[in-house]
């Protein structure tokens, strides 16, 4: 299986007739534009599977999302601490750094907390 990473606007071709263009990613969704001849069916996998068709061979498994339910009665301080801990475990990408800056801007850390655990 060939796995590619594309930037918005980039595209790939399959043969001479099929074109896939990466549009954007919002939330947990990737938006693709597909151009193919009418005689080639383009069908979403969920639609195929809802019709009773099997998942094609060669696909990797859906990512397993482990959700942890957070009780609603947690205090704001506990929630902020949990968010900061989670951001600390994530890879240092531009998005993570931006989230950390935004969080610290909205809820500045106290001077005694800044150096703890870092």
Backbone as JSON Lines, residues from 0, in Angstrom:
{"i":0,"aa":"X","n":[0.84,-1.18,0.0],"ca":[0.0,0.0,0.0],"c":[0.89,1.24,0.0]}
{"i":1,"aa":"X","n":[0.58,2.16,-0.86],"ca":[1.29,3.42,-0.93],"c":[0.58,4.42,-0.02]}
{"i":2,"aa":"X","n":[1.3,5.03,0.9],"ca":[0.74,6.05,1.79],"c":[1.43,7.37,1.47]}
{"i":3,"aa":"X","n":[0.65,8.39,1.18],"ca":[1.18,9.7,0.81],"c":[0.69,10.75,1.78]}
{"i":4,"aa":"X","n":[1.45,11.81,1.91],"ca":[0.96,12.98,2.63],"c":[0.87,14.11,1.61]}
{"i":5,"aa":"X","n":[-0.24,14.8,1.65],"ca":[-0.49,15.89,0.7],"c":[-0.8,17.17,1.44]}
{"i":6,"aa":"X","n":[-0.45,18.28,0.84],"ca":[-0.83,19.59,1.34],"c":[-2.12,20.02,0.63]}
{"i":7,"aa":"X","n":[-2.9,20.91,1.24],"ca":[-4.12,21.37,0.56],"c":[-3.8,21.86,-0.85]}
{"i":8,"aa":"X","n":[-4.61,21.42,-1.82],"ca":[-4.42,21.79,-3.21],"c":[-3.62,20.77,-4.01]}
{"i":9,"aa":"X","n":[-2.81,19.96,-3.34],"ca":[-2.03,18.95,-4.05],"c":[-2.95,17.82,-4.5]}
{"i":10,"aa":"X","n":[-2.51,17.07,-5.49],"ca":[-3.35,16.01,-6.04],"c":[-2.51,14.81,-6.41]}
{"i":11,"aa":"X","n":[-3.2,13.71,-6.69],"ca":[-2.55,12.53,-7.23],"c":[-3.45,11.97,-8.32]}
{"i":12,"aa":"X","n":[-2.84,11.23,-9.22],"ca":[-3.6,10.62,-10.31],"c":[-3.49,9.11,-10.2]}
{"i":13,"aa":"X","n":[-4.53,8.42,-10.66],"ca":[-4.53,6.97,-10.77],"c":[-4.79,6.69,-12.24]}
{"i":14,"aa":"X","n":[-3.78,6.18,-12.91],"ca":[-3.87,6.02,-14.35],"c":[-3.99,7.39,-15.0]}
{"i":15,"aa":"X","n":[-4.65,7.42,-16.19],"ca":[-4.83,8.69,-16.89],"c":[-6.17,9.34,-16.6]}
{"i":16,"aa":"X","n":[-7.09,8.57,-15.96],"ca":[-8.47,9.03,-15.88],"c":[-8.95,9.43,-14.5]}
{"i":17,"aa":"X","n":[-8.24,9.07,-13.44],"ca":[-8.74,9.33,-12.08],"c":[-7.83,10.33,-11.39]}
{"i":18,"aa":"X","n":[-8.46,11.35,-10.81],"ca":[-7.76,12.44,-10.14],"c":[-8.33,12.6,-8.74]}
{"i":19,"aa":"X","n":[-7.46,12.62,-7.74],"ca":[-7.85,12.88,-6.35],"c":[-7.1,14.12,-5.9]}
{"i":20,"aa":"X","n":[-7.84,15.1,-5.39],"ca":[-7.22,16.34,-4.91],"c":[-7.59,16.54,-3.45]}
{"i":21,"aa":"X","n":[-6.57,16.83,-2.63],"ca":[-6.77,17.11,-1.22],"c":[-7.27,18.54,-1.08]}
{"i":22,"aa":"X","n":[-8.42,18.68,-0.44],"ca":[-9.01,20.01,-0.26],"c":[-8.61,20.58,1.1]}
{"i":23,"aa":"X","n":[-9.03,19.9,2.18],"ca":[-8.74,20.43,3.51],"c":[-9.03,19.37,4.57]}
{"i":24,"aa":"X","n":[-8.66,19.7,5.8],"ca":[-9.0,18.88,6.95],"c":[-9.63,19.8,7.97]}
{"i":25,"aa":"X","n":[-10.8,19.42,8.43],"ca":[-11.49,20.18,9.48],"c":[-12.01,19.18,10.49]}
{"i":26,"aa":"X","n":[-11.83,19.5,11.76],"ca":[-12.17,18.58,12.84],"c":[-11.44,17.27,12.58]}
{"i":27,"aa":"X","n":[-12.15,16.17,12.49],"ca":[-11.52,14.88,12.21],"c":[-11.87,14.4,10.82]}
{"i":28,"aa":"X","n":[-12.12,15.3,9.89],"ca":[-12.53,14.93,8.54],"c":[-11.54,15.45,7.51]}
{"i":29,"aa":"X","n":[-11.29,14.61,6.52],"ca":[-10.43,14.98,5.4],"c":[-11.34,15.15,4.19]}
{"i":30,"aa":"X","n":[-11.21,16.24,3.48],"ca":[-12.05,16.52,2.32],"c":[-11.23,16.31,1.04]}
{"i":31,"aa":"X","n":[-11.72,15.42,0.2],"ca":[-11.07,15.09,-1.07],"c":[-12.01,15.41,-2.22]}
{"i":32,"aa":"X","n":[-11.46,15.84,-3.33],"ca":[-12.23,16.01,-4.58],"c":[-11.8,14.87,-5.5]}
{"i":33,"aa":"X","n":[-12.78,14.15,-6.06],"ca":[-12.49,13.0,-6.92],"c":[-13.06,13.27,-8.3]}
{"i":34,"aa":"X","n":[-12.23,13.1,-9.31],"ca":[-12.66,13.19,-10.71],"c":[-12.37,11.84,-11.34]}
{"i":35,"aa":"X","n":[-13.43,11.2,-11.85],"ca":[-13.28,9.88,-12.48],"c":[-14.31,9.75,-13.59]}
{"i":36,"aa":"X","n":[-14.05,8.9,-14.57],"ca":[-15.05,8.68,-15.62],"c":[-16.34,8.11,-15.02]}
{"i":37,"aa":"X","n":[-17.47,8.44,-15.64],"ca":[-18.77,8.0,-15.12],"c":[-18.89,6.48,-15.0]}
{"i":38,"aa":"X","n":[-18.21,5.75,-15.87],"ca":[-18.32,4.29,-15.83],"c":[-17.56,3.66,-14.66]}
{"i":39,"aa":"X","n":[-16.75,4.44,-13.95],"ca":[-16.03,3.95,-12.78],"c":[-16.79,4.43,-11.54]}
{"i":40,"aa":"X","n":[-17.4,3.49,-10.79],"ca":[-18.16,3.91,-9.61],"c":[-17.22,4.41,-8.5]}
{"i":41,"aa":"X","n":[-17.6,5.51,-7.92],"ca":[-16.88,6.05,-6.76],"c":[-17.88,6.0,-5.61]}
{"i":42,"aa":"X","n":[-17.61,5.1,-4.65],"ca":[-18.56,4.84,-3.57],"c":[-17.83,4.93,-2.23]}
{"i":43,"aa":"X","n":[-18.41,5.64,-1.3],"ca":[-17.87,5.75,0.05],"c":[-17.85,4.35,0.7]}
{"i":44,"aa":"X","n":[-16.79,4.04,1.43],"ca":[-16.66,2.73,2.07],"c":[-17.81,2.41,3.0]}
{"i":45,"aa":"X","n":[-18.28,3.41,3.76],"ca":[-19.38,3.16,4.69],"c":[-20.65,2.74,3.94]}
{"i":46,"aa":"X","n":[-20.85,3.28,2.74],"ca":[-22.03,2.91,1.94],"c":[-21.9,1.47,1.47]}
{"i":47,"aa":"X","n":[-20.71,1.1,0.99],"ca":[-20.47,-0.3,0.57],"c":[-20.73,-1.25,1.72]}
{"i":48,"aa":"X","n":[-20.18,-0.94,2.88],"ca":[-20.33,-1.83,4.03],"c":[-21.77,-1.88,4.52]}
{"i":49,"aa":"X","n":[-22.51,-0.77,4.41],"ca":[-23.92,-0.78,4.82],"c":[-24.76,-1.64,3.88]}
{"i":50,"aa":"X","n":[-24.29,-1.84,2.67],"ca":[-24.97,-2.73,1.71],"c":[-24.62,-4.19,1.95]}
{"i":51,"aa":"X","n":[-23.74,-4.46,2.91],"ca":[-23.35,-5.83,3.21],"c":[-22.07,-6.27,2.54]}
{"i":52,"aa":"X","n":[-21.42,-5.37,1.78],"ca":[-20.16,-5.72,1.13],"c":[-19.04,-5.73,2.17]}
{"i":53,"aa":"X","n":[-18.07,-6.6,1.96],"ca":[-16.95,-6.71,2.89],"c":[-15.97,-5.56,2.67]}
{"i":54,"aa":"X","n":[-15.23,-5.27,3.72],"ca":[-14.17,-4.26,3.65],"c":[-13.07,-4.8,2.73]}
{"i":55,"aa":"X","n":[-12.6,-4.02,1.75],"ca":[-11.59,-4.51,0.81],"c":[-10.29,-4.92,1.52]}
{"i":56,"aa":"X","n":[-9.62,-5.91,0.97],"ca":[-8.32,-6.34,1.48],"c":[-7.31,-5.21,1.24]}
{"i":57,"aa":"X","n":[-6.29,-5.16,2.08],"ca":[-5.21,-4.2,1.88],"c":[-5.39,-2.87,2.59]}
{"i":58,"aa":"X","n":[-6.56,-2.62,3.18],"ca":[-6.74,-1.38,3.92],"c":[-6.18,-1.55,5.32]}
{"i":59,"aa":"X","n":[-5.63,-0.49,5.9],"ca":[-5.22,-0.62,7.29],"c":[-6.45,-0.41,8.16]}
{"i":60,"aa":"X","n":[-6.37,-0.91,9.37],"ca":[-7.51,-0.85,10.27],"c":[-7.82,0.59,10.66]}
{"i":61,"aa":"X","n":[-9.08,0.82,10.97],"ca":[-9.48,2.14,11.45],"c":[-8.7,2.44,12.73]}
{"i":62,"aa":"X","n":[-8.28,3.7,12.92],"ca":[-7.56,4.02,14.15],"c":[-8.46,3.78,15.36]}
{"i":63,"aa":"X","n":[-7.87,3.18,16.38],"ca":[-8.64,2.93,17.59],"c":[-8.59,4.16,18.46]}
{"i":64,"aa":"X","n":[-9.73,4.72,18.74],"ca":[-9.8,5.92,19.58],"c":[-10.2,5.48,20.97]}
{"i":65,"aa":"X","n":[-9.34,5.75,21.93],"ca":[-9.64,5.43,23.31],"c":[-10.22,6.69,23.95]}
{"i":66,"aa":"X","n":[-11.47,6.6,24.31],"ca":[-12.08,7.78,24.92],"c":[-12.18,7.57,26.42]}
{"i":67,"aa":"X","n":[-11.79,8.58,27.11],"ca":[-11.9,8.55,28.56],"c":[-12.95,9.57,28.94]}
{"i":68,"aa":"X","n":[-13.95,9.09,29.62],"ca":[-15.02,9.99,30.01],"c":[-14.55,10.84,31.18]}
{"i":69,"aa":"X","n":[-14.72,12.13,31.03],"ca":[-14.32,13.06,32.08],"c":[-15.57,13.45,32.86]}
{"i":70,"aa":"X","n":[-15.55,13.21,34.17],"ca":[-16.74,13.58,34.95],"c":[-17.02,15.07,34.86]}
{"i":71,"aa":"X","n":[-18.28,15.43,34.82],"ca":[-18.67,16.83,34.68],"c":[-18.41,17.65,35.93]}
{"i":72,"aa":"X","n":[-18.21,16.99,37.06],"ca":[-18.05,17.75,38.3],"c":[-16.59,18.12,38.6]}
{"i":73,"aa":"X","n":[-15.7,17.88,37.66],"ca":[-14.3,18.29,37.88],"c":[-14.21,19.81,37.94]}
{"i":74,"aa":"X","n":[-13.29,20.26,38.74],"ca":[-13.12,21.71,38.85],"c":[-12.35,22.22,37.63]}
{"i":75,"aa":"X","n":[-12.42,23.53,37.42],"ca":[-11.71,24.16,36.31],"c":[-10.2,23.91,36.43]}
{"i":76,"aa":"X","n":[-9.67,24.0,37.63],"ca":[-8.23,23.8,37.84],"c":[-7.82,22.38,37.44]}
{"i":77,"aa":"X","n":[-8.64,21.37,37.79],"ca":[-8.32,19.99,37.42],"c":[-8.38,19.81,35.91]}
{"i":78,"aa":"X","n":[-9.38,20.42,35.27],"ca":[-9.52,20.3,33.81],"c":[-8.33,20.96,33.11]}
{"i":79,"aa":"X","n":[-7.92,22.15,33.58],"ca":[-6.76,22.82,32.99],"c":[-5.49,22.0,33.17]}
{"i":80,"aa":"X","n":[-5.33,21.41,34.33],"ca":[-4.16,20.56,34.59],"c":[-4.16,19.37,33.65]}
{"i":81,"aa":"X","n":[-5.32,18.75,33.44],"ca":[-5.41,17.61,32.54],"c":[-5.09,18.02,31.11]}
{"i":82,"aa":"X","n":[-5.57,19.19,30.66],"ca":[-5.27,19.67,29.31],"c":[-3.78,19.94,29.15]}
{"i":83,"aa":"X","n":[-3.16,20.56,30.14],"ca":[-1.73,20.85,30.06],"c":[-0.91,19.56,30.04]}
{"i":84,"aa":"X","n":[-1.32,18.57,30.84],"ca":[-0.63,17.28,30.83],"c":[-0.74,16.62,29.47]}
{"i":85,"aa":"X","n":[-1.94,16.65,28.88],"ca":[-2.15,16.06,27.56],"c":[-1.31,16.76,26.5]}
{"i":86,"aa":"X","n":[-1.29,18.09,26.51],"ca":[-0.47,18.84,25.56],"c":[1.01,18.53,25.75]}
{"i":87,"aa":"X","n":[1.43,18.28,27.0],"ca":[2.82,17.96,27.27],"c":[3.23,16.61,26.7]}
{"i":88,"aa":"X","n":[2.27,15.69,26.52],"ca":[2.58,14.38,25.97],"c":[2.52,14.35,24.46]}
{"i":89,"aa":"X","n":[1.96,15.39,23.84],"ca":[1.81,15.42,22.39],"c":[3.1,15.9,21.73]}
{"i":90,"aa":"X","n":[3.28,15.49,20.49],"ca":[4.44,15.91,19.71],"c":[4.43,17.43,19.56]}
{"i":91,"aa":"X","n":[5.6,18.04,19.61],"ca":[5.73,19.5,19.56],"c":[5.52,20.03,18.14]}
{"i":92,"aa":"X","n":[4.3,19.98,17.64],"ca":[4.0,20.54,16.33],"c":[3.6,21.99,16.49]}
{"i":93,"aa":"X","n":[3.5,22.69,15.38],"ca":[3.07,24.1,15.43],"c":[1.68,24.22,16.05]}
{"i":94,"aa":"X","n":[0.79,23.25,15.73],"ca":[-0.57,23.29,16.25],"c":[-0.59,23.12,17.77]}
{"i":95,"aa":"X","n":[0.23,22.19,18.27],"ca":[0.29,21.95,19.71],"c":[0.84,23.19,20.42]}
{"i":96,"aa":"X","n":[1.9,23.78,19.86],"ca":[2.45,25.0,20.46],"c":[1.44,26.13,20.46]}
{"i":97,"aa":"X","n":[0.67,26.25,19.38],"ca":[-0.36,27.29,19.3],"c":[-1.45,27.05,20.35]}
{"i":98,"aa":"X","n":[-1.85,25.79,20.51],"ca":[-2.85,25.47,21.54],"c":[-2.34,25.79,22.93]}
{"i":99,"aa":"X","n":[-1.07,25.46,23.19],"ca":[-0.49,25.73,24.51],"c":[-0.44,27.24,24.77]}
{"i":100,"aa":"X","n":[-0.03,28.02,23.74],"ca":[0.0,29.48,23.9],"c":[-1.4,30.04,24.17]}
{"i":101,"aa":"X","n":[-2.39,29.53,23.42],"ca":[-3.77,30.01,23.59],"c":[-4.29,29.66,24.98]}
{"i":102,"aa":"X","n":[-4.02,28.44,25.43],"ca":[-4.45,28.01,26.76],"c":[-3.81,28.88,27.84]}
{"i":103,"aa":"X","n":[-2.5,29.12,27.7],"ca":[-1.81,29.95,28.69],"c":[-2.26,31.41,28.63]}
{"i":104,"aa":"X","n":[-2.67,31.88,27.46],"ca":[-3.18,33.24,27.33],"c":[-4.54,33.36,28.04]}
{"i":105,"aa":"X","n":[-5.4,32.37,27.82],"ca":[-6.74,32.41,28.41],"c":[-6.71,32.11,29.91]}
{"i":106,"aa":"X","n":[-5.82,31.2,30.34],"ca":[-5.73,30.8,31.74],"c":[-4.26,30.76,32.14]}
{"i":107,"aa":"X","n":[-3.69,31.93,32.47],"ca":[-2.26,31.98,32.8],"c":[-1.93,31.07,33.98]}
{"i":108,"aa":"X","n":[-0.78,30.41,33.89],"ca":[-0.32,29.56,34.98],"c":[0.2,30.46,36.1]}
{"i":109,"aa":"X","n":[-0.02,30.04,37.33],"ca":[0.54,30.77,38.46],"c":[2.04,30.55,38.52]}
{"i":110,"aa":"X","n":[2.81,31.47,39.1],"ca":[4.27,31.35,39.12],"c":[4.74,30.07,39.82]}
{"i":111,"aa":"X","n":[4.01,29.61,40.86],"ca":[4.44,28.41,41.56],"c":[4.17,27.16,40.74]}
{"i":112,"aa":"X","n":[3.29,27.17,39.74],"ca":[2.93,26.0,38.97],"c":[3.77,25.85,37.69]}
{"i":113,"aa":"X","n":[4.36,26.94,37.21],"ca":[5.02,26.9,35.91],"c":[6.17,25.9,35.87]}
{"i":114,"aa":"X","n":[6.93,25.78,36.92],"ca":[8.13,24.94,36.91],"c":[7.86,23.52,37.39]}
{"i":115,"aa":"X","n":[6.7,23.29,38.0],"ca":[6.4,21.94,38.51],"c":[6.19,20.98,37.35]}
{"i":116,"aa":"X","n":[6.78,19.82,37.44],"ca":[6.54,18.76,36.46],"c":[7.12,19.02,35.1]}
{"i":117,"aa":"X","n":[7.99,19.99,34.93],"ca":[8.58,20.27,33.62],"c":[10.05,20.04,33.63]}
